[in-house]
Amino acid sequence: MNQLRGGYNLLIKQKVRYYNTTSSGVNNDTFTSNPTSKIVSKLKSFFRKDSKKELQQLFSTDNGGIEKFFSRQHSYPIPQNIKPPTYIPKANTNHATIKLHGQHINDPFHWIKDNNSKSIEIDRETNLLLDSENKYSNDITQHYLEPLSKDIKHWIKSTKVHSVDDYNEEMGDFIYTKIDNSFIRKSKLTGEITTIVNEEQDNIKLRDIIELKVSDDQEYVALIVEIDVSENSMCLVKRVGNNNNDSYTIDMIDNILNVEWGKGSELYFVERDIITKRSNKIFKKKLGNSLNLNEQIESELIYHEIDESKYLAVVKSKDLKCILFASNDKESSVNYYINLESKDQSPKIVLKRIKDIQYNVEHLDDKFLVFIHGDQGITIYSAPDTIENGSMKDLTLLIPPMQGRSMKDGDVSENHLVLQELVNSSPQIQILKKEQQNPSSSSSSPPPPLYDINNRSIIEFPEISKIALSVNPVFYNLKEFRVIYQSPIEPPTWIDINVTNLNQKISKKPHMTGPLALDPNDFITKKVFVPSKNDPNIKIPMSIIHKKDIQFNSKNPCLIKGYGAYGSLLEPEFYFDDLFLLQSGWIICMAHVRGGGELGLNWYNSGKGLEKKNTFTDFIDCVEYLFKQNLTSPSYLIAKGSSAGGLLMCNVALSHPHYFSAVVAKVPFVDVLSCSLDKDLPLTIHEYGEWGNPVKSFEVFNYIKSYDPYYLIDKLDVEKIQNLPSLYLTASFEDFRVPFWIPLKWLTKLRYQIKKILNDNNNNNNDQQQPLIMMKINQDEGHFGSKAFNTYLNSLSNEYSFMIKAIEKSINKNKTT
């Protein structure tokens, strides 16, 4: 399992991050009016009238657009007594030179990294920086953002998504599901309920369960529970089904990332290194007749991956006959198997590691299905399940790759192969039926399974949507399988699909209530393919969502999102975060730039390493498309991205500052070169396959430096500074993927450079004409933010308020120039 500056390991194959608020209706918070504005009292009147109708008219063109919104609300500036941080440390020549490949690079703020990357304690100088940034952020939030954000918060809190359960699966004679604050097992025969986890009794939150596995005999349940915001986790092992219809804990294993049940009560688990966070060891523990937590049961080390670039993950084959585990890096993989029906329980290699070849394995009959990822898509082969250290010549081709199609997931059953695919970046399901063959008279083993690709079934979904195969535990006599469907305007819906006649049955359908509830009939979702200016043969997919009645007059507030790294997908799924913007008339766009996986492995490879700049140029091409089509214009455009997507955001903010009114960069990875030179950081070695290794290669060193936002600051001049968009940054103290000092170091250098250049040029522009740059530093959060609803709500409403005020600021600035 790759460790990404973005990815996440979840309870089921896919889970949407949105919050289902309580059913108690509108929260009776008390709002206090800001003396500088009448905006609060005006917005509160929306609730006294038709809240939803008024909200929908906030930024509509018919109602005068966003400019009229500000004039109606008696727009107010940043209070004059609030100034950007005054503590900007002097350039420090100590620890300030990078010497490599004959290069001498002075980095006067390198001490921020040095003083904090190898120490638990934060040094005094950094604390002064943090205090200064926090004070400014708090002042801006309280006196400039909150008059609007409080009411945005009210709208969000008044909206509810009555969702499907996160987890509800049938396994044999039981149903596993959630009821209130408990995870339970219910007998389909008797209706008897056994509580597996109760939040109060077990002192854990159900939301913190990131993986749950049930043993074949359903006597044991293993849960991976996240125990803090730093993504540390433990395994809780429960025995289920005693006389009082309860379960009890028989084992707790620290620092576990991934588990799988073997034969009977054998538990395989992946341990993570405490310092590097790398999943590097696989153990087996035989629980036997263990009855209580105090019994000490020794674990057997199955495999130790010593290569620091590689990560481990374990799964069980769908037919329950094999334990499969993989050792992956960014460019290759090797898969091991343990035959659970054999006396020989030693792990064996399916296909030995081959450079630039990544593959996955499943077991079927007496064969392995081998899914090899390639530039043209996934090619499916078979191999005998006695293979050891195999090579490509040992494989038999089953299904060749199909142009324009990439496989994202697969589900194997006794007689069917279900593939979840993207075709030109749009989702579909392909179902292939296995044709039984008579064994050859000259061979005692059965021939490889044959799937007739000319007789396959295809189920297409809307081009702007996301699908995910559910757990689907049935292997024998499969009649139907479950797909989780969602779109930007439709919450996740469970669809059960019959494998024979393809009939679809909606098993669970959510609905929305409140002022932000969307009616899909009121919206347009479409996908466009934007030609690349550098290569017209390259077409960049972009998803666009907006209300049907908007006018293309270049004055629509617009949010464009981007990521473009690790082959991850920026998927058009349902984001609770976006409801306010969509309902109030914004356009939302997702630029599926190179570096992502929307168009397959080739699309990913052409946006990483020495081709990383394609990510940035693709994003700018999408932005310019929006301008040319009059969907929006620079004063109304906000760009947003997180983590590696924050790298993209900060790059375009400095290279094309005049294209945006604001840029939102959450936990941005904005010091690529310095981090890539430090092998002691948790992800550096593993991610050489993503960014390249600047230690070994002078070409890579120079290339990273040419796009790294930290060094783009050096290219700023007066004109670019005057055109800089407003910047909203976040950092988290408990983030090991992008430690807090990375965005802090970048921001400190940026503030220093802005002040220096403006002073050198005797620029005395009014502070109101300067970009608003703030960073929210979250003390008790990790890379993925807070799971607590109120904390999330405060952050989101302040972020929205910042975006709206940034557009106002940009409009006013253009009026005075």
Number of C-alpha atoms within 10 A of each C-alpha: 20 21 21 16 22 17 12 15 15 15 20 16 13 16 16 14 12 15 21 15 15 14 12 8 13 16 12 7 8 7 14 11 13 16 10 15 17 16 21 20 16 14 20 15 12 16 16 8 10 11 17 17 13 16 22 20 18 21 25 23 19 11 13 14 17 24 17 16 18 18 12 13 15 13 17 16 13 18 13 8 7 15 13 18 19 11 15 15 15 9 15 13 13 12 15 17 14 15 10 15 14 8 12 11 11 16 19 17 20 20 19 21 20 13 17 17 19 10 9 8 9 14 12 10 12 19 11 14 19 20 14 16 23 18 15 21 20 15 17 20 19 14 16 23 22 23 25 21 25 22 21 22 22 20 23 23 22 20 24 23 20 17 17 16 14 15 15 17 17 17 16 13 12 19 17 20 17 19 11 9 14 18 18 21 28 17 15 14 8 9 11 11 17 20 20 25 26 18 14 10 8 13 9 16 16 17 14 19 20 18 20 20 17 18 17 16 10 18 15 25 21 24 26 26 26 23 16 13 20 18 20 16 24 20 23 21 24 24 21 20 18 11 8 8 13 17 21 19 20 18 20 17 13 15 22 24 27 28 25 24 25 23 17 15 20 16 20 25 26 24 25 22 13 11 10 15 20 23 26 22 20 24 17 20 17 18 20 10 9 16 14 13 14 10 11 10 13 11 15 12 13 15 17 14 15 10 12 17 20 24 25 27 23 23 21 21 17 20 17 18 20 22 24 24 24 21 22 21 24 20 16 17 22 22 25 22 29 19 19 16 11 10 7 9 13 13 17 17 19 25 23 17 19 14 9 11 15 20 21 19 25 22 25 22 15 17 20 23 25 24 21 16 21 17 15 17 24 25 19 20 22 25 23 22 17 14 17 16 14 16 13 12 7 16 18 15 16 19 16 13 18 13 12 13 21 28 22 18 14 17 19 21 20 16 17 21 17 20 20 20 24 25 19 16 23 22 25 21 22 17 22 21 21 15 11 13 11 7 12 10 7 6 8 8 12 15 17 22 20 16 19 13 14 7 10 12 17 14 12 14 15 15 19 23 21 21 27 23 23 21 18 18 16 18 16 12 10 17 14 19 19 20 23 21 22 23 21 26 27 19 24 27 20 22 22 20 19 15 19 13 10 14 11 15 13 13 14 14 15 14 16 17 14 17 24 26 20 20 12 13 9 12 18 14 21 14 18 14 16 21 17 18 13 11 8 10 9 15 15 24 23 24 23 21 21 23 20 12 13 17 15 14 13 19 21 25 26 28 23 22 24 27 30 31 29 25 23 17 20 20 20 24 20 21 17 20 17 18 20 23 20 22 25 21 25 26 21 20 24 23 29 30 32 32 31 27 26 29 27 29 19 18 21 26 22 18 26 23 18 16 15 23 20 19 25 23 18 27 29 20 18 25 22 17 18 22 17 12 12 15 20 25 23 24 26 26 29 26 29 21 22 24 25 24 26 27 29 31 30 29 22 23 27 20 20 15 22 19 23 25 29 33 29 27 28 26 33 29 28 30 22 20 24 18 18 22 18 14 13 14 18 21 23 22 21 23 21 18 17 23 24 21 21 21 16 12 13 14 14 18 21 15 20 24 18 14 21 21 28 27 20 18 22 11 10 18 14 14 10 17 21 18 21 25 32 26 25 21 23 22 27 25 18 20 21 20 22 26 22 26 22 23 26 25 20 22 21 18 23 20 17 17 18 18 14 12 15 16 11 10 10 9 12 8 10 7 13 14 16 17 19 21 20 22 23 21 21 18 12 14 19 24 25 20 20 16 15 10 14 12 12 14 21 15 18 18 24 22 18 20 22 26 27 21 24 26 26 22 25 23 17 15 15 10 7 7 6
